[in-house]
Amino acid sequence: MALERLLVFQHLDVEHPGLFREFFADDGIRWDAVELDEGEPIPDLDAYDALWAMGGPMDVWEEDAYPWLVEEKAAIRYAVVEKGMPFVGICLGHQLLAAALGGHVGPNESPEVGVMDICLTAPGMASGFFSGFPETLPCLQWHSSAVKTIPPELEVLASSELCAVQAMSMGNHAITAQFHIEITAETIAEWDAVPAYHEALIETLGENAMQDFERAVTERLDVFRGYARAFYENWKAMAFESDR
């Protein structure tokens, strides 16, 4: 199975695949973004080789305010469970997979915003999805909701002090991350311009925290880039090269 066409579910124009866009271009992968928050319809999944679901300011349970979440969760379930389609979910996309399969997502006890450590679980250390990763690694966090219970089809690969489910997998084809691994040098400024994200930043880190936050991210951009490349290559190897 080859990776030639990829579909991305987006929920905000600045919540895109970020650094991975460069990797897609390097591999000659054609990718289409569906801006669900702008009412764009979900195309035929059979026309694509893989599906990614990105972050967003809404929560998975806000179906009255965002009715398209119902169709999105159904599409994710169809893709991952029925088709066995290679899948990556980041932040909201991570939570959407859990919700689509019957897990519970709710408000986190306290928001996670900033550069914070996650730890791989024993299954995570053994998983090909995190091959070559250290047991503990710094990541960019920016969320106030979390997966509380996971469906039996999924396995927890990473956790943090404030969030027990930081990464999940299903078989060799699906991997999700609560943390942001797609970031670029522009990410923090772009997201800080989103009112909901700015409020979470101020609530968690304080009124004058932006400069320190940007510095912490900038100092680690090369490290984050290495993790993103490894994550991407591992996913391709697992989903498209392994014996599924």
Buried (B, 14 or more C-beta within 10 A) or exposed (E): EEBEEBBBBBBBEBBBBBBBBBBBEEEEBEBEBBBBBEEBEBEEBEEBBBBBBBBBBBBBBEBEEBEBBEEBBEBBBBBBBEBBBBBBBBBBBBBBBBBBBEBBBBEBEEBBBBBBEBBBBEBBBEBBBBBEBEEEBBBBBBBBBBBBEBBEBBBBBBBBEBBBBBBBBBBBBBBBBBBBBBBBEEBBEBBBEBEEBEEBBBEBBEEEBBEEBBEBBEEBBEEBBEBBBBBBEBBBBBBBEEEE
